[in-house]
Amino acid sequence: MKNLDAHTANSYNNYSAGVAELADAADLKSAGAILVGSSPTPGTTNKGIMPWLIIILGYLLGSIPTAYIAGRILKGVDIRQIGDGNVGAANVFRQLSPKAGVIVWFFDVGKGALAILIAQAANVPQLALLLTGVAAVVGHNWPVFIGFRGGRGVSTTIGVLLAVITQPMLIVAGPAVLALLIKRSVTLACALLFIPLSLVCWRLEIPGLLITYSIALPCLVGFTHFLRMKRQVIRQA
């Protein structure tokens, strides 16, 4: 009986030692894969690269020149050479047709929203997500595909903010749409949309970073508009 117990104990010890060795081997294999096979440089992972890829993708999405494409397809013209030269929905609306302008507007809004949705699906950090939205607007304003001469970024900014702070945007959208329909003024509609937005975010207890974002992104639109107007004044002089 004692010999049987000793034999059983030895078998159990040998089994435990074998399991431990297998576990150690698996750990070493995993460590080797991390250090050698699954990262571009030793000791790093792909997590640091993914946010930058998403941000670049956001810029490329924003760079799709929907107004320019519409001008070429519908009338064979370069939208940058007619009207106010803006590669955006408003210029398409006035120079091509109202229907084309509305379609371009939806596409431009969609570019911004899609960039954010992709960033959310990729589960990137919040800062990278917000930078993806900025990159989409920058891409619309300075698109790589047509020589970095684009629009002012209003529509794409709306798309980004709709995806990031949906409820506040829907609240301020009502007065802005009414102003656009009644007064036919894009400037007034933008003012009613963007100026009270941060206050609405604050009232809804939106995090401070997003409140700052709701101010900074429209400021980028305003800065681009200033550059465009300055260029027009210089040309006319």
C-alpha positions as CSV (number, residue, x, y, z in Angstrom):
1,M,0.0,0.0,0.0
2,K,2.8,2.3,0.9
3,N,4.6,1.5,-2.5
4,L,1.3,2.4,-4.3
5,D,1.0,5.7,-2.5
6,A,4.6,6.5,-3.2
7,H,4.1,5.7,-6.9
8,T,1.0,7.8,-7.1
9,A,2.8,10.8,-5.4
10,N,5.7,10.5,-7.8
11,S,3.3,10.4,-10.8
12,Y,1.5,13.5,-9.6
13,N,4.8,15.4,-9.0
14,N,6.0,14.4,-12.5
15,Y,2.7,15.6,-14.0
16,S,2.9,18.9,-12.2
17,A,6.4,19.5,-13.3
18,G,5.5,18.8,-16.9
19,V,2.6,21.2,-16.8
20,A,4.8,23.9,-15.3
21,E,7.4,23.3,-18.0
22,L,4.7,23.6,-20.7
23,A,3.4,26.8,-19.1
24,D,6.9,28.3,-19.0
25,A,7.5,27.4,-22.6
26,A,4.2,29.0,-23.6
27,D,5.1,32.2,-21.8
28,L,8.5,32.3,-23.4
29,K,6.9,31.7,-26.8
30,S,4.4,34.5,-26.2
31,A,7.1,36.9,-25.1
32,G,9.2,36.1,-28.1
33,A,6.2,36.8,-30.4
34,I,5.7,40.1,-28.8
35,L,9.3,41.1,-29.0
36,V,10.0,39.8,-32.5
37,G,7.0,38.9,-34.6
38,S,4.1,41.2,-33.6
39,S,5.7,44.6,-33.4
40,P,7.8,46.7,-35.7
41,T,10.4,47.3,-33.1
42,P,11.5,45.2,-30.1
43,G,9.4,45.9,-27.0
44,T,6.6,47.8,-28.8
45,T,3.1,46.9,-29.9
46,N,0.9,48.0,-32.7
47,K,-1.4,50.0,-30.3
48,G,0.7,53.1,-30.7
49,I,0.5,53.0,-34.5
50,M,-3.2,52.5,-34.9
51,P,-4.4,56.0,-33.8
52,W,-2.1,57.6,-36.3
53,L,-3.4,55.4,-39.1
54,I,-6.9,56.4,-38.1
55,I,-6.0,60.1,-38.1
56,I,-4.4,59.9,-41.5
57,L,-7.5,58.0,-42.8
58,G,-9.6,60.8,-41.4
59,Y,-7.6,63.3,-43.4
60,L,-7.9,61.3,-46.6
61,L,-11.7,61.0,-46.2
62,G,-12.0,64.7,-45.7
63,S,-9.8,65.3,-48.8
64,I,-12.4,63.7,-51.1
65,P,-13.4,66.7,-53.2
66,T,-17.1,66.1,-53.6
67,A,-17.8,69.6,-54.9
68,Y,-15.0,69.4,-57.4
69,I,-16.2,66.0,-58.6
70,A,-19.8,67.3,-58.9
71,G,-18.6,70.2,-61.1
72,R,-16.6,67.9,-63.4
73,I,-19.5,65.4,-63.7
74,L,-22.4,67.7,-64.1
75,K,-21.0,70.6,-66.2
76,G,-17.4,69.7,-66.9
77,V,-16.2,72.8,-64.9
78,D,-13.6,73.3,-62.2
79,I,-15.7,74.6,-59.2
80,R,-12.6,76.5,-58.1
81,Q,-12.8,78.7,-61.1
82,I,-16.4,79.8,-60.9
83,G,-18.4,81.6,-58.3
84,D,-16.5,82.4,-55.1
85,G,-14.0,79.5,-55.9
86,N,-15.0,77.6,-52.8
87,V,-14.9,73.8,-53.1
88,G,-18.0,73.4,-51.0
89,A,-21.8,72.8,-51.1
90,A,-22.7,76.5,-51.1
91,N,-20.8,77.2,-54.3
92,V,-22.2,74.1,-55.9
93,F,-25.7,75.2,-54.9
94,R,-25.3,78.6,-56.5
95,Q,-23.3,77.7,-59.6
96,L,-24.5,74.2,-60.5
97,S,-27.9,73.5,-59.1
98,P,-29.7,73.5,-55.7
99,K,-30.1,69.7,-56.0
100,A,-26.4,69.2,-56.6
101,G,-25.6,71.5,-53.7
102,V,-27.8,69.6,-51.3
103,I,-26.3,66.2,-52.4
104,V,-22.7,67.6,-52.0
105,W,-23.7,68.9,-48.5
106,F,-24.8,65.5,-47.4
107,F,-21.6,63.9,-48.7
108,D,-19.4,66.5,-47.0
109,V,-21.3,66.0,-43.7
110,G,-21.0,62.2,-44.2
111,K,-17.2,62.5,-44.6
112,G,-16.8,64.0,-41.1
113,A,-19.3,61.7,-39.4
114,L,-17.7,58.6,-41.1
115,A,-14.2,59.6,-39.9
116,I,-15.5,59.7,-36.3
117,L,-17.4,56.5,-36.7
118,I,-14.3,54.7,-38.0
119,A,-12.3,56.0,-35.1
120,Q,-14.9,54.8,-32.6
121,A,-15.0,51.4,-34.2
122,A,-11.2,51.2,-34.0
123,N,-11.6,52.0,-30.3
124,V,-8.8,54.7,-30.3
125,P,-8.2,57.0,-27.3
126,Q,-10.5,60.0,-27.1
127,L,-7.8,62.4,-28.0
128,A,-7.0,60.5,-31.2
129,L,-10.7,60.4,-32.0
130,L,-11.0,64.1,-31.7
131,L,-7.8,64.6,-33.8
132,T,-9.4,62.4,-36.4
133,G,-12.3,64.9,-36.7
134,V,-9.8,67.8,-37.0
135,A,-8.0,65.9,-39.7
136,A,-11.2,65.4,-41.7
137,V,-11.9,69.1,-41.6
138,V,-8.3,69.9,-42.5
139,G,-8.5,67.4,-45.4
140,H,-11.7,69.1,-46.7
141,N,-10.1,72.6,-46.4
142,W,-6.7,71.5,-47.8
143,P,-7.3,68.3,-49.8
144,V,-4.3,66.5,-51.1
145,F,-6.1,65.2,-54.2
146,I,-6.6,68.7,-55.8
147,G,-3.6,70.7,-54.8
148,F,-4.6,71.6,-51.2
149,R,-7.2,74.1,-52.3
150,G,-10.6,73.1,-50.9
151,G,-13.6,74.5,-49.0
152,R,-14.1,76.2,-45.7
153,G,-15.1,73.0,-43.8
154,V,-18.5,74.0,-42.5
155,S,-20.3,70.8,-43.7
156,T,-17.5,68.5,-42.6
157,T,-17.4,70.2,-39.2
158,I,-21.1,69.6,-38.8
159,G,-20.7,66.0,-39.6
160,V,-17.8,65.6,-37.1
161,L,-19.7,67.4,-34.3
162,L,-22.9,65.4,-35.0
163,A,-21.0,62.2,-34.4
164,V,-19.1,63.5,-31.3
165,I,-21.8,65.6,-29.5
166,T,-25.0,64.4,-31.2
167,Q,-27.6,65.8,-28.7
168,P,-26.3,69.4,-28.4
169,M,-25.9,69.5,-32.2
170,L,-29.5,68.4,-32.7
171,I,-30.7,71.1,-30.3
172,V,-29.0,74.0,-32.1
173,A,-29.8,72.6,-35.5
174,G,-33.4,73.7,-35.4
175,P,-32.8,77.5,-35.2
176,A,-30.0,77.2,-37.7
177,V,-32.1,75.4,-40.3
178,L,-35.0,77.9,-39.9
179,A,-32.6,80.8,-40.4
180,L,-31.2,79.1,-43.6
181,L,-34.7,78.5,-45.0
182,I,-36.1,81.9,-44.1
183,K,-33.1,84.3,-44.6
184,R,-31.2,82.2,-47.1
185,S,-28.1,83.1,-45.2
186,V,-25.4,80.5,-44.6
187,T,-23.4,82.9,-42.4
188,L,-26.4,83.5,-40.1
189,A,-27.2,79.8,-40.0
190,C,-23.6,79.0,-39.0
191,A,-23.7,81.6,-36.3
192,L,-26.9,80.2,-34.8
193,L,-25.4,76.7,-35.0
194,F,-21.9,77.2,-33.7
195,I,-22.1,80.2,-31.3
196,P,-24.5,78.7,-28.8
197,L,-23.2,75.2,-29.1
198,S,-20.7,75.4,-26.3
199,L,-23.4,76.8,-23.9
200,V,-25.7,74.0,-24.8
201,C,-22.9,71.5,-24.1
202,W,-22.3,73.1,-20.7
203,R,-26.0,73.0,-19.8
204,L,-26.1,69.3,-20.7
205,E,-23.0,68.7,-18.5
206,I,-20.9,67.5,-21.5
207,P,-17.2,67.0,-20.4
208,G,-15.0,70.0,-20.6
209,L,-12.7,68.6,-23.3
210,L,-15.7,68.2,-25.7
211,I,-16.9,71.7,-24.8
212,T,-13.5,73.0,-25.9
213,Y,-13.7,70.9,-29.0
214,S,-17.1,72.4,-29.8
215,I,-15.4,75.8,-29.8
216,A,-12.1,75.0,-31.4
217,L,-13.5,73.2,-34.5
218,P,-15.8,76.0,-35.6
219,C,-12.9,78.4,-35.0
220,L,-10.9,76.4,-37.6
221,V,-13.8,77.0,-40.0
222,G,-13.6,80.7,-39.2
223,F,-9.9,80.8,-39.7
224,T,-10.2,79.2,-43.1
225,H,-12.9,81.6,-44.1
226,F,-10.6,84.5,-43.1
227,L,-7.8,83.1,-45.2
228,R,-10.1,82.7,-48.2
229,M,-11.5,86.2,-47.9
230,K,-8.0,87.7,-47.5
231,R,-7.0,85.9,-50.7
232,Q,-10.0,87.3,-52.6
233,V,-9.3,90.9,-51.4
234,I,-5.7,90.6,-52.5
235,R,-6.8,89.3,-55.9
236,Q,-9.3,92.1,-56.4
237,A,-6.7,94.7,-55.4
